[in-house]
Amino acid sequence: MVPSNDSGRSPSQNPGDRDVFIHDLKNVMTGALGHLSMARRRVKDVSLANTLSAVESILRGACGMVEGALSTEEHAVMEEVSALDVVSSSIGICVPPDGFTLRLSYGENLPKVRAQAYRLQQLFNNLLTNAVRAMEDGGTLSVRLEREWPDRREADSPFLRIIVEDEGPGVPVENRDRIFGAGFSTREGGSGLGLAAARAWLEEVGGEISLDPACTTGARFIVRLPAIDVIDPRTKPMSTLAQGVAGRALVLDDDPMVLQILIEMLEYLGWEVVSYSDGRDIVRRYRDDQQRGDPFDLVILDLTVPQGLGGAETGGILRELDPNVRMYISSGWEEGIMSDPGLHGFSGSLKKPYTLEELSQILTR
């Protein structure tokens, strides 16, 4: 639910309301992705598991794009972007749920790119919309992301390559040299500005877009973006789930939905869980159990607790009680403690929203 405000302005017009909205959105998405990842683990039907995985990807991409749209930064700002998040969001926006088969695939350890997120969104919205329109009776739409290593000098930076392919009639030979020109459109009422603007913007950031002439059935567009030396965490290989008796976990979160799914996921991974919604209760319980000689093996603390003691303050007190406490900080934000948890005495950070696999991967490092 969008938080209300006395000014009558939307969250995008008020930085304070924007932050609250994004915080609440991340909590909702944590609940949704957590339940989806649990469901995917429990189903035995492979096609259903793949469908649930695709929904996870689309929801995460949509969350990222909403966050970007509500950012206090100007649209023109270049930032680190997960192309996978952008593509997933565009799929959710542009590809109808019926009549189309979607194949989204990506390699491991793919890099992020530096781009203007809204322009990247426009690019893939355009490509996917055109692909859907080209397949009037439905069909298969394939999107693949892969790293392209330089084949010239070792010092050259790699590219992230995104391939969008449809099963439509393809682009006639006589039009292949014209589709990126301003004003060209095969659609009645079309302005012809989409692909032309996309090519111009990509050239500004050192990228490119092309139509693969080797594709004889349908159309295959190839987008190349300069990669940066930051791995997209969504593409990191997931370790095998560490199930079994793991120990006792103490968790803090003031959102009942997040707390519910976090407890469920931890118990699935073999943890005995005790939870609270206020850091003061966490401190009391940790101290009491430590004095009884039965300390907790794991603590997960939500960074922001508006009506109680938050994760940073709680963590500081726990470190005084036990310098060897194993703690993780959790939040939807990436700045501050989340960007360098070790500097603040945490074993790591758990960024919302997260799935069962991501939770397991963090806890087994």
Helices and strands as residue ranges (DSSP letters): G 11-13, H 15-42, H 46-69, E 79-81, H 83-94, E 100-106, E 111-115, H 117-134, E 139-148, E 159-165, G 173-175, H 194-204, E 208-211, E 220-231, G 233-235, E 247-252, H 256-268, E 271-276, H 279-291, E 298-302, H 311-321, E 327-331, G 336-339, G 341-344, E 348-351, H 356-363
